Amino acid sequence: MHEIAVYSLVFAAVASTQAPPARPDHRAERFMVPIPGTGLRVLLRHQAAGHPRGGASPVLFIHGASFPSALAAAFPLDGTSWMDDLATRGFDVWALDFLGFGDSDRYPATGRSGADQGPLGRSAAASRQIAAAVEFIAAHQRASRVSLVAHSWGTIPAGSYAGDSPDRIDRLVLFGPVTRREQPPEPPTTGATWFVTVQAQRDRFYGYVPAGEAPVFDPTHFAVWGPAYLATDPRSATRAPPSVEVPSGPIADAQEAWAGHLQYDPGRITAPVLIVRGAWDSVTEDADAAWLFAALRRASRVRDVKISRGTHVMHLEAARHQLYDEVATFLTPP
């Protein structure tokens, strides 16, 4: 049985003492990768390492339930995205849009009223999309292993894939993970998709911050993020108010996880794991992180990092540079 150590670290969410890296001059690439058995394709973004770091595995970002990679790891804040930051540090960086999100293909039921096939994009299907992306990356990079950086609901299909394919995983980062709770079940999500407005996202993001505390998502950044979010759905302007249609499977997965039925077994994961979360993250509270830490019983190493003044969308907030540093350090080979 492997020995597991926990590190509970807290950082002040102030401007990084190091100047953010200059925007890399490498060329960004986009690939459409077919998903077997579906006739559909997912988008993979790629940014090559500015100065390749010897021994480092390629890194694949996995987004959460309501916004794709263009609004997450690939979204530039003050000129630099999280993908830029990692590429500047010497990593080949990739980001996936799940089916139904961003620039990936839409499910046939998307946009059809009355579609009754149940929630689209459940974690089992998403895990297969990760598998296709990893195989593409491994072939493109001539690499045997890939590191995953997954956020929120995306940690469920990422954790499932890591358990199913241990030989393909170098390191696994679970950022703001959805874990198992024992709450009373909610009414089940039945619709294939749901619609998210910019105002709903704003209310959610700013609502994470405790009362009396200053916002940590810069309003000038959100003023750019909001219209960019609507632009990820070409039909957003046809609705009143404008909104983005996304698969509802992630919501159904989270509801089940919080009712005691997490869709994967963390005990099957053998790779090193970093759990990273904000101190103001209501999706991953201390009890959730403690449960997950204990459940990762076969992981070769587990680290739990909590960053102060960060919320569930810390990658878009003032504390993002601490997040970038912690994840980069974890991903760096010895």
C-alpha positions in Angstrom: 0.0 0.0 0.0 1.4 3.4 -1.0 2.1 6.0 1.5 0.1 9.2 1.0 1.1 12.6 2.3 -1.2 15.6 2.5 0.0 19.2 2.2 -2.6 21.8 3.3 -1.2 25.1 1.9 -2.8 28.5 2.1 -1.6 31.4 0.0 -2.6 35.1 0.1 -4.4 36.0 -3.1 -2.4 39.0 -3.9 -0.6 39.9 -7.1 2.1 37.3 -7.8 5.5 38.4 -6.7 6.8 37.3 -10.1 5.8 39.2 -13.2 3.5 37.1 -15.4 5.3 35.6 -18.3 5.2 37.3 -21.7 2.7 35.9 -24.1 4.4 33.0 -25.9 5.2 33.3 -29.6 4.5 29.7 -30.4 1.8 28.8 -33.0 -1.6 27.6 -31.6 -3.2 24.7 -33.5 -6.7 23.3 -33.6 -7.7 19.7 -34.5 -11.1 18.0 -34.9 -10.9 14.5 -33.4 -13.6 11.9 -34.3 -15.3 10.1 -31.4 -15.8 6.4 -32.4 -19.4 5.2 -32.8 -20.9 8.7 -32.8 -20.1 10.3 -36.2 -19.2 13.4 -34.1 -15.9 15.3 -33.5 -14.4 17.2 -30.6 -12.1 20.2 -30.8 -8.6 19.9 -29.4 -6.6 23.1 -29.0 -2.8 22.8 -28.9 -0.1 25.2 -27.8 3.5 23.9 -28.2 6.0 24.5 -25.5 8.0 27.7 -25.9 11.2 26.0 -24.7 10.4 22.3 -24.2 11.0 20.9 -20.7 12.8 17.6 -20.8 10.8 14.7 -19.6 7.5 16.6 -19.2 4.4 14.9 -20.5 1.9 16.7 -22.6 -0.9 18.3 -20.6 -4.6 18.1 -21.4 -7.1 20.6 -19.9 -10.6 19.3 -19.2 -13.4 21.9 -18.7 -16.4 21.9 -16.4 -20.2 21.9 -16.7 -21.1 25.1 -18.4 -18.3 26.8 -20.4 -15.7 25.4 -22.8 -11.9 25.7 -23.1 -12.1 29.1 -24.9 -13.6 30.6 -21.7 -11.5 28.6 -19.3 -7.8 27.4 -19.8 -7.6 29.2 -23.2 -9.1 32.5 -22.0 -6.5 35.3 -21.9 -6.5 37.5 -18.8 -4.3 40.6 -19.0 -2.9 39.0 -22.2 -2.0 35.5 -20.8 -4.2 32.4 -20.5 -3.5 29.4 -18.4 -2.5 27.5 -21.5 0.0 30.3 -22.4 1.4 30.1 -18.9 2.1 26.4 -19.0 3.4 26.5 -22.6 5.9 29.3 -21.5 7.0 27.0 -18.7 8.0 24.3 -21.2 4.9 22.1 -21.5 3.0 21.1 -24.6 -0.5 22.1 -23.7 -3.8 20.8 -25.1 -7.5 21.6 -24.2 -10.6 19.7 -25.1 -14.1 20.9 -25.8 -16.6 18.1 -25.0 -19.4 17.4 -27.5 -22.0 20.1 -27.3 -19.6 22.7 -26.1 -17.6 25.5 -27.8 -16.3 24.5 -31.2 -17.0 20.8 -30.9 -19.8 19.2 -32.8 -23.3 19.4 -31.3 -25.5 16.4 -30.5 -28.3 15.9 -33.0 -30.8 16.7 -30.3 -29.3 20.1 -29.6 -31.6 22.9 -30.5 -34.7 20.7 -30.9 -37.6 21.4 -28.6 -39.2 18.5 -27.0 -36.1 16.2 -27.2 -36.8 13.6 -24.5 -33.7 11.3 -24.7 -32.6 12.4 -21.3 -29.5 14.4 -20.3 -26.8 14.6 -22.9 -23.1 14.4 -22.2 -23.0 12.2 -19.1 -19.7 11.3 -17.6 -19.4 7.9 -19.3 -19.7 9.5 -22.8 -17.3 12.3 -21.7 -14.7 9.8 -20.5 -14.7 8.2 -24.0 -14.1 11.6 -25.5 -11.1 12.1 -23.2 -9.9 8.7 -24.3 -10.0 9.7 -28.0 -8.3 13.0 -27.2 -5.5 11.3 -25.2 -4.9 8.8 -28.0 -4.7 11.6 -30.5 -2.3 13.6 -28.3 -0.1 10.5 -27.6 0.3 9.8 -31.4 0.9 13.5 -32.2 3.5 14.0 -29.5 4.9 10.4 -29.7 4.3 10.3 -25.9 3.2 7.3 -23.9 1.5 9.3 -21.1 -0.5 12.5 -20.7 -1.2 14.6 -17.6 -4.8 15.7 -17.1 -5.9 19.0 -15.5 -9.6 18.7 -14.9 -12.0 21.3 -13.4 -15.3 20.9 -11.5 -17.6 18.3 -13.2 -14.8 17.6 -15.6 -13.0 15.8 -12.8 -15.6 13.0 -12.9 -14.9 11.8 -16.5 -11.2 12.6 -16.0 -11.2 10.4 -12.8 -13.0 7.7 -14.6 -10.6 7.7 -17.5 -7.6 7.7 -15.1 -8.9 4.7 -13.4 -9.6 2.8 -16.6 -6.3 3.7 -18.3 -3.6 4.0 -15.7 -0.8 3.4 -18.3 -1.8 6.6 -20.1 -1.8 8.9 -17.1 1.3 10.7 -15.9 -0.2 13.0 -13.4 -3.8 14.0 -12.5 -4.9 17.5 -11.3 -8.4 17.7 -9.8 -9.3 21.4 -9.6 -12.4 22.2 -7.7 -13.6 18.5 -8.0 -17.1 17.3 -7.6 -17.0 14.5 -5.0 -19.5 12.2 -3.3 -21.8 13.6 -0.6 -24.7 12.1 1.2 -27.3 14.8 0.6 -31.0 14.1 0.0 -31.5 13.5 -3.8 -32.9 16.4 -5.9 -35.5 15.9 -8.6 -33.7 14.3 -11.5 -32.6 16.4 -14.5 -34.5 15.1 -17.5 -34.0 17.6 -20.3 -31.3 16.9 -22.9 -29.8 20.4 -22.6 -30.1 23.6 -20.6 -29.6 27.3 -21.3 -27.2 29.6 -19.5 -27.3 33.4 -19.7 -24.4 35.7 -19.0 -26.3 37.1 -16.0 -26.7 33.6 -14.6 -22.9 33.1 -14.9 -22.2 36.5 -13.3 -24.6 35.8 -10.4 -22.9 32.5 -9.8 -19.3 33.7 -10.1 -19.8 36.8 -7.9 -22.1 34.9 -5.5 -19.2 32.5 -4.6 -17.5 35.4 -2.7 -18.6 35.7 1.0 -20.7 38.7 1.9 -18.6 41.8 2.7 -15.6 40.7 0.7 -14.4 42.4 -2.5 -14.9 40.7 -5.8 -12.0 38.5 -7.0 -13.2 38.2 -10.6 -12.1 41.6 -12.1 -15.2 43.3 -13.6 -13.2 44.5 -16.6 -12.3 40.8 -17.3 -15.9 39.7 -17.0 -17.0 42.5 -19.4 -14.9 40.6 -22.0 -15.7 37.1 -20.8 -19.5 37.5 -21.0 -19.8 38.4 -24.7 -17.1 35.8 -25.5 -19.2 33.2 -23.7 -22.3 34.0 -25.8 -20.2 33.7 -28.9 -19.5 30.0 -28.2 -23.1 29.3 -29.2 -23.9 30.5 -32.7 -27.6 30.5 -31.8 -27.3 32.4 -28.6 -28.7 35.7 -30.0 -31.9 33.9 -31.3 -33.1 33.5 -27.7 -34.5 36.1 -25.3 -32.4 36.7 -23.3 -29.4 35.5 -25.2 -28.1 32.2 -23.8 -25.7 29.3 -24.4 -27.2 25.9 -24.8 -25.1 23.2 -23.2 -25.6 19.5 -22.4 -27.4 18.8 -19.1 -25.5 15.5 -18.4 -23.0 17.3 -16.1 -25.8 18.6 -13.9 -27.3 15.1 -13.7 -23.9 13.7 -12.8 -23.3 16.3 -10.0 -26.8 15.7 -8.6 -26.1 11.9 -8.4 -22.7 12.4 -6.9 -24.1 14.6 -4.1 -26.8 12.1 -3.5 -24.1 9.5 -2.8 -23.5 8.0 -6.2 -20.2 9.3 -7.7 -19.8 7.9 -11.2 -16.2 6.7 -10.7 -14.1 5.0 -8.0 -11.2 7.2 -6.9 -9.6 4.1 -5.5 -8.8 2.8 -9.0 -6.5 5.8 -9.7 -2.8 5.0 -9.3 -1.2 8.1 -10.7 0.0 11.0 -8.5 -2.9 13.4 -7.8 -3.2 17.0 -6.9 -6.4 18.2 -5.4 -6.5 22.0 -5.6 -9.3 24.3 -4.6 -10.1 27.8 -3.4 -10.9 28.6 0.2 -14.2 30.0 -0.9 -15.1 27.1 -3.2 -18.6 25.8 -2.1 -18.5 23.0 -4.7 -15.3 21.5 -3.1 -15.5 22.2 0.7 -13.0 20.8 3.2 -15.2 17.8 3.9 -15.3 17.0 0.2 -11.6 17.3 -0.3 -11.0 15.1 2.8 -13.3 12.4 1.4 -11.6 12.4 -1.9 -8.1 12.4 -0.3 -9.0 9.3 1.7 -10.7 7.6 -1.4 -7.5 8.0 -3.5 -6.1 5.1 -1.6 -4.0 3.6 -4.5 -2.6 6.9 -5.8 1.1 6.9 -5.6 1.0 10.4 -4.2 -1.7 12.8 -3.2 -1.4 16.5 -2.4 -4.3 18.7 -1.2 -3.8 22.5 -1.8 -6.2 25.2 -0.7 -5.6 28.7 -1.9 -7.1 31.6 0.0 -9.5 34.1 -1.5 -10.2 31.8 -4.4 -13.6 30.4 -5.5 -14.7 27.6 -7.8 -13.6 29.6 -10.8 -10.2 30.6 -9.4 -8.6 30.2 -12.8 -10.4 33.4 -13.8 -9.7 35.4 -10.6 -7.0 37.3 -8.8 -5.6 34.1 -7.2 -5.0 32.4 -10.6 -1.2 33.0 -10.5 -1.0 30.9 -7.3 -3.1 28.2 -9.0 -0.8 28.3 -12.1 2.3 28.0 -9.9 0.9 25.1 -7.9 -0.2 23.1 -10.9 3.0 23.7 -12.8 5.1 22.6 -9.9 3.1 19.4 -9.5 3.3 18.7 -13.3 7.1 19.2 -13.4 9.1 16.0 -13.6 11.7 15.4 -10.9 
